[in-house]
Structure formats: structure tokens, C-alpha cells
């Protein structure tokens, strides 16, 4: 059941989905190891004009359990399609960060997106490729630290040094990210059960075809200081293969999860894309 309560608490709790506002339907998809919480600030800004739905992916904090030993983008897209059907949303506007951008592209390929905004999207590499293997190794190297975090619980999640390290990875301006958001992000990571299934599944899953034939209006936001999947290496396929009509925007002075450090800019960039597709703009 989707939760419409998004007020911060002393101890963050898992949510199956954020669901608030009314108007144009907007789907917000979070990144690998994260949760719907990372969209809270953007969701509140957009809810003045849109009905916003931000679900938790399978195996992630607040999401459904993973079935089987592997998980991939196509299975996650299946999960989200089922949720869209339950909402009665045949199509909607989609924005996705990192893994969420990758899933958003698959949903667009299936005809479920009115517009698509990707934010530091994962999956912009060939499959198989050396870049794909490097990404897998990078995330696999995090497994021991996450396991330690699970055992330490709140001691690790609320530790200022741990928060500083995590913040450095996902943000350019750490001072713009609250300690509550950092603690929530770390809590989501240590409660994520999809890490190994997704790493295994991503190595086996075929790459997306026909990106150049997407009819959906696409806006691709690239984070200037992306330390997780730097644009110059990991966005090359998207830059090359997405239609020429797709917007390609470098968002300055932000890291891999810019919704936490620049929610106003991200909400505005998504909203501009939505309303430009309808022939007019509306401020957020």
C-alpha cells in the first residue's frame, strides 16, 4: 500500500511508495541501493501540479521481496508496469535516477512514458563490454562495507565520518545534503537485498536495442561531478544512440544523486520537460 506520509522522522522508516499531489501523473524512480526517500524534496515540489508516485524497487528498502537468485532491469520494469496498471496509469511522465533512469528507458521502449527524464542514468554501456564489467566490480567492492554496516546498524548509519564518505560519492556540495538524508540513504543501502541479484542479473541481461527509435520525448541530465558512473565513460552509448531530438543537458556542480543537493533545479528541469511536451511551460 502506498504511503502518502513523507514527513521526516528521527528514525527513517521504509515506505513502499511516496504518493502525493494531483494533476499530470509523474513516476519517479530511484537508484541502485536507494529508496523513494531520495525523491521526497522533488516530489513535494512537483505535487503542487502533478500526481507523483515514487515506488521502491524490488529488493530495495520498502520494496517487494526478490524472487529467485537474479534480478535485472527488465524484471524491475515488469514490477513497475504492474504498479502503473494498479494505479490506472496507461502512460505517465517518468523521471529516473541512475538505475531508475535505466528502468525508465525500458518503460519508454514499452510505450508507458509520455516523457522521460533520465538523471545520471545507468546502463549507458554496451553489453557485454569492459565498462559493464568495471561497473559490476565497482559495486561488488561495496559488499563488504554494506555487510559491516548491517552488523553495526545505527552506529554506522549515523556516524559523521561514514556519512561524509557516502556524501562524497553521491554529491558535489555535501553541505547541501542534510544529515537526515544521508542517514536515510545509508539505511536504505544496508537494507537492500537486491545488490547481489542485480549484479548477477546485469551481467546476464541483454542490452537494450532500438534506442534511436524511441518516440518518447527524452531529456538526459548528466551530473557534472558524477563519481559513481562518470559521464565520459558510462554515458557514451546513450549520448551516441538516443534520438537527436533528445535533450542532453550537463547539470553543473552536482553529483550522482542531485535530487538531494539541488531539488529545486531537478524539479524544474523535469517539469520544464513535461510541460514543453504539451506546448507550454509552468513554473514549479
N, C-alpha and C positions, 0 to 999 in steps of 0.2 A: 504494500500500500504506500503510495507516495506521501511524503510529509510536506506540509506547507509551512512548517516552522523552521526558520533559518536563523533565529537569534543566537549569537554566540553564547556558549556556556563555559563554566570554568573547566569542565572536562568534556571535550568534544565527544559527541555520540554519533554512531553510524546512522546514515539515512539511506533509504532505498532510492530516493529521488527528491530533488527540490522541485516544487510545482507551485507557481505563483503567477499572478497577473492575469490580464485578459487582452485579447486582440489577436494579432497575427501569431500563428503557432511557431515557436522557436525551440529547437532542440539543441542543447549544449552538452558536448561530450568531453569528458576529462581524459587525462593522460595516464600512461602506464604507472602503476603503483599509487595513483592518486584517488580521489573520490569526488563526489559532487560538491563538497565543501569549497573546492578551489574556484567554483563559479559563483559563490554567494554574492560577492560585490557586484559583479557584472549582471547577474540575474536580477538583483534588486533594482539596478538602474534601468534595465530593459523592461521590467514588469509594468512600468507606467504605461507602456504602449503595446506590449506583447504578452501572450500567454507563454510562459517559459517553463520548459521541462528539462531537468538535468539529472539523468539516471546514473546509478552506479553500474559499472560493467560487471559481468560475471566474474567471480573470484576476487573482486576488489571489495574494499571495506564497505559494507552495507548492501552489496550486490548478491545475486543468486550464487549458489554453490556451483563450482566447476564440475561438470560430468566428464569422467574419463581422464586420461593422462596428459592430453594435449589440448590446446586452445589456440585459435587463430582469428584473424581479422574477420573472416567470413562467418565464423560461428558467433562472434560478437555482433556482427551486423544482423544475423538472424535473430538474436536476442532483442536487439533494439527494434527491429521490424515488428516483432510480436507486441512490444510495448506501444509502438505507434498505432498498431491495429486496435489495441485495447483502448487507447485514447480516442479512436475515431479519426486519426490524422492520416489521411491517404498520402498527403505530402506536407512538408513543413520547411521552414528555413533551418539550416543546420550550421552550427559552428563547432569545430572540434580542435582541441589542443593535442599535439604530439600523437599518441595512439588514437585519440579521438578524431584527429584530422584524417588519419588513415581510414578509420571506420566510416567517417563521413564521406570520403571519396567512394567507398564501396556502396554506401547507401545512395549516393548520387548516380552511380552506374546502374542501380536497380530502379531508378526513376522516382525515388522518395524525396528528393530535395528540390525545393523551389529555388533556393540559392544555397551556396556553400561557401563558408569562410573557414579556411584552414589556418591554424596558428602553430608555427613550428612543427609542421606535420611530420610524423614518422612515415617510413615506407618509401621514401624518395630514392630508393636504390634498386638496382637490378636484382633479380633472384633466379639463380644463385649468383653471388658476387662476393668479392673480398670485403666490400663495405658492409654487406649484410652480416658476414662473419664477425667483423670488428665490432659492430653494434651488439651482437649477441655476447661477445666476450666482455664488452664494457659492462653490460647489465649483469652478466653472470658473476663478475668480480664483486658485485654488491651483495651477493647472497650471504657471505659470512657476517657482514656487518648488520644486515637485517636480522639474521638469526640471533646475534648478540643482543640487538635491540629488543627482540621479543622477550628474551630472558630478563632483561633489565627493566622492561616496562616503562613506567612513568619517569624513572630516573634518567633514562636515555632521552626520551621524548622531550622532557623539559630542561635538559642540560643546555646552558647557553652556548658552550663550545660546539656541541653536536648540531644545534640549531644554526650556528654560524656556518659550519661546513655545508650543511644541507642548503642553506640560503645562498651560499656562493655558487652552488651548482645550478640553481634554478632562477636566480635573479641577478640583475646588474646592480641595482640600488637596494642593498639589503635593508637600509634604513626605512624603505618604503613598505616593507613587509612586516606585519605585526608578529609578535611572539606567539599570539594565539594561532595565527595562520600557519606559522612554522611548526608549532606543536601538532596542529591538526594534520598537516601534511605528513609529518613523521609517524603519527599514529596510523594514518591510512597505509603507509608503506609497511609497517611491521604487522599489520593485519591483512595484508594482501596475500591471498592463497594462489593467485594466478601467475606468479612470477615464473616458476619452472615450467608449468604447462604452456605459457605463452612463448617462452624462449624455445621450447621444443617445437611447438606448432609453427612458429615463424620460420624455422629452418626448413620445414616440410611443405609449407603452403606455397602454391604457385604465385607468381607476381601478377599484378593487375594488367589487363590488356585494354587497349582502346581508350586510353586516357585522352588522346587527341580528339576523340569523337564525343566527349561529354557535351550534352546540350545545356546542362545546368550552368547558370552564371557562377563563376568561381572567382573568389578573391583569396589570394595566397599571401598570408602575412608571415614574413621572415623575421625572426628575432636577431637583432644585430649582435648581441653577445650571448648566443646560444652555446653553452658549454657542454650540453648533453649530445646534441646531434648538429654540429656546426653546418651552416648552410652551404659553404663552399664544397663540402664533401657529400653531405647526405640529402641535399635537396636537388641534386643535379637532374635526376630523371623528371621530377615534376617541372622544373624550370624548362626543360627541353621538350617535354611531351604534352603538357597541358595546352589547350587551345590558345592561340594568340590573343583571343579576346579576354582571357583570364587576367585579372589584375595581379600584378606582382609588386608587393609593397614591402620595403625594408622598414621595420619599426625600430627606430633608433633608441639606444640606451635602455634596452630591456633584455632579459634573459629568456630561458626556455619556457617559463610559465608566467607570461606577462600579465595575466589576469590578476595576479596577486600584487604586483608593484605598480601597474598602470591601468586599473579597472576602467577609469573614465575613457582613456584612449581606446581600449579594446572594445568597450561597449559602443562607442561612437563609430568605430570602423565597421563593426558588424551591422549596426543599424543603418549606416550610410549605404552599405551594400544591399540590404534588404529593400530599402525604400527607393534606391536608384533603380532597382529592377522593376519597380512599379511606376517609374516615371516621375517620382517626386521624392524629396528628402524631408525628413522630420528630425528635429533635434532630440537628443537623449540627455 
